[in-house]
Amino acid sequence: MNYHPHIHTIVLGGGLDKDSKWKDTGGKFFLPYGVIAKVFRGKYLCELKSLWNDSRLEFHGTAEKYQNHYCFKGLLDECYKKDWVAYCKETFNGA
């Protein structure tokens, strides 16, 4: 099996209108998959960089090389180049 890091999230299928009443999206996703993937990639990597800048990340074993600024920047550059995938589907029982 290949190394395959991933995250599961739940995003609401609607929101409150100006009168604080629930407005359903009618079963549509609020953004196209590609947009979700690109925005998530940007936000995630920006936060990862912030954690690195604040010395809040720990690296062990073969990852210790990322304590070096140039190695970590190279890692981020490679992550930005990759196409991230957003797989969206309705939750079980519409939860």
MOQUI-V608166 format. One record per pair of residues at least 24 apart in sequence whose C-alpha atoms are under 10 Angstrom apart, sorted by the first residue. I is the first residue (numbers start at 1). J is the second residue. Records with the same first field share a line. If there is no record, write none. Layout:
I->J / J
This chain:
6->84 / 85 / 86
7->86
8->86 / 87 / 88
9->88
10->88 / 89 / 90 / 91 / 95
11->88 / 90 / 91
12->95
13->90 / 94 / 95
27->89 / 90 / 94
28->89 / 90
29->88 / 89 / 90
32->86 / 88
33->85 / 86 / 87 / 88
34->83 / 84 / 85 / 86 / 87
35->85 / 86
36->84 / 85 / 86 / 87 / 88
37->83 / 84 / 85 / 86 / 87
38->80 / 83 / 84 / 85 / 86
39->84
40->84 / 85 / 86
41->79 / 80 / 82 / 83 / 84 / 85 / 86
42->79 / 80
45->76 / 77 / 79 / 80
46->76
48->76
49->73 / 76
